[in-house]
């Protein structure tokens, strides 16, 4: 029995001939770079698929001096925030055929420095730093030999670029929605006062109330932990205050779910008597709540996409700015505010 000859790898020139473009245009289309018309890019990708063309990344690396890898440094051990950010980052990096190396430090600065050394030893082209909180964090350093972008977390160094969700805008939108449903006696149940997310969400909520000429119920926010237990406790405090409340803005979905449980267990109907809006659009909390929660989606995948896009631009040698760039949040309506 004779063996069939091994198939010769398809070349860039062959893809170019089928697509009717130059080899340079094929390279740009496959790398997701360059100013190409979408029609041209699609034609090249279709030709590559037709011929079974697979770029030789090792050859590209040797020629360009790049490894086509990006390091991800995170402190998020459960992946609640990192996984959506990774999804968005991969969408941005996929067209350029970049790979991600994920390192989770568990919030340990020593472990983080260890992983940073490993990523640099592997010659990554850039690094995205992320985590589970938008609080300020130390910069990983100004002498890093590759571009660095922070996503969801904010670097203390104003020369670094940090991509954040707009907490103030999201809270403003949440309270605006409660007001639009006819609520006027609105309470704010927040997280720990020490967290920047809490401060920004409270500021945005109070700004929306002030704009509408409405005072905060109880005279100010209630502060507690990011937990359902705190939400239930806050609901009891609102009930025992003897002040009429017909709407509650909660600084997280966990808190909002606890508030909804506390009201329901004490005979209050959500949403007919009290409307509730949370923050996060965390399916585990929002969709499973009784009733399902209206909430603010932080658009974490978009944060990852923007961070990766900025990083790719920096890797290509372009200036990407510094300071903070905000990604808008969006309102997701569910039963906790919608009255039949």
Secondary structure, 3 states (H helix, E strand, C coil): CCCCCCCCCCCHHHHHHHHCCCHHHHHHHHHCCCCCCHHHHHHHHHHHHHHCCCCCHHHHHHHHCCCCEEEEEECCCCCCCHHHHHHHHHHHHHCCCCEEEEEECCCCHHHHHHHHHHHHHCCCCEEEEECCCCCEECCCCCCCCCEEEEECCEECCCCCEEEEECHHHHHHHHHHHHHHCCCCCEEEEECCCCCHHHHHHHHHHHHHHHHCCCCCHHHCCEECCCCHHHHHHHHHHHHHCCCCCCEEEECCHHHHHHHHHHHHHCCCCCCCCCEEEEEECCHHHHCCCCCCCEEEECCHHHHHHHHHHHHHHHHCCCCCCCEEEEECCEEECCCCCCCC
